[in-house]
Amino acid sequence: MDTLTLILIFLIGLGIYLLNQSKKKNIKPTAVKKSEIIDSYKNQMREVLEKNQDNKSKQLKEKIKLLKQINHELSMNLFFDEKEAKELLNELTALK
């Protein structure tokens, strides 16, 4: 009975330890997440601009399409308020 109690205590301790470890996930600060999102949008815009570099009308259409998509995503994103979203969209619009 004594060894059974020790095994049970050990398993309970191991369970508590594992639960605590699973809660300690790698959570990024808000500023890092925002900068990653901004960089991602800038890279997407650069790709669209480079891909359609020869055809300016198609480039403009694709740019507008991407800006609409980004605007929709930003409106749903909790990290960006309306002012920040507008500033980012203006910055993306200015990319050439």
For each residue, the residues with C-beta under 8 A, 3 or more apart:
1: 4 5
2: 5 6
3: 6 7
4: 1 7 8
5: 1 2 8 9
6: 2 3 9 10
7: 3 4 10 11
8: 4 5 11 12
9: 5 6 12 13
10: 6 7 13 14
11: 7 8 14 15
12: 8 9 15 16
13: 9 10 16 17
14: 10 11 17 18
15: 11 12 18 19
16: 12 13 19 20
17: 13 14 20 21
18: 14 15 21 22
19: 15 16 22 23
20: 16 17 23 24
21: 17 18 24
22: 18 19 25
23: 19 20
24: 20 21
25: 22
26:
27:
28: 32 33 36
29: 32 33
30: 33 34 79
31: 34 35
32: 28 29 35 36
33: 28 29 30 36 37 79
34: 30 31 37 38 79 80
35: 31 32 38 39
36: 28 32 33 39 40
37: 33 34 40 41 77 79 80
38: 34 35 41 42 88
39: 35 36 42 43
40: 36 37 43 44
41: 37 38 44 45 70 88 92
42: 38 39 45 46 92 95
43: 39 40 46 47
44: 40 41 47 48 66 70
45: 41 42 48 49 63 66 92 95
46: 42 43 49 50 95
47: 43 44 50 51
48: 44 45 51 52 59 62 63 66
49: 45 46 52 53 59 63 95 96
50: 46 47 53
51: 47 48 62
52: 48 49 55 56 58 59 62
53: 49 50 59
54:
55: 52 58 59
56: 52 59 60
57: 60 61
58: 52 55 61 62
59: 48 49 52 53 55 56 62 63
60: 56 57 63 64
61: 57 58 64 65
62: 48 51 52 58 59 65 66
63: 45 48 49 59 60 66 67 93
64: 60 61 67 68
65: 61 62 68 69
66: 44 45 48 62 63 69 70
67: 63 64 70 71 89 92 93
68: 64 65 71 72
69: 65 66 72 73
70: 41 44 66 67 73 74 88 89 92
71: 67 68 74 75 85 89
72: 68 69 75 76
73: 69 70 76 77
74: 70 71 77 80 85 88 89
75: 71 72 85
76: 72 73
77: 37 73 74 80 85
78:
79: 30 33 34 37
80: 34 37 74 77 84 85 88
81: 84 85
82: 85 86
83: 86 87
84: 80 81 87 88
85: 71 74 75 77 80 81 82 88 89
86: 82 83 89 90
87: 83 84 90 91
88: 38 41 70 74 80 84 85 91 92
89: 67 70 71 74 85 86 92 93
90: 86 87 93 94
91: 87 88 94 95
92: 41 42 45 67 70 88 89 95
93: 63 67 89 90
94: 90 91
95: 42 45 46 49 91 92
96: 49
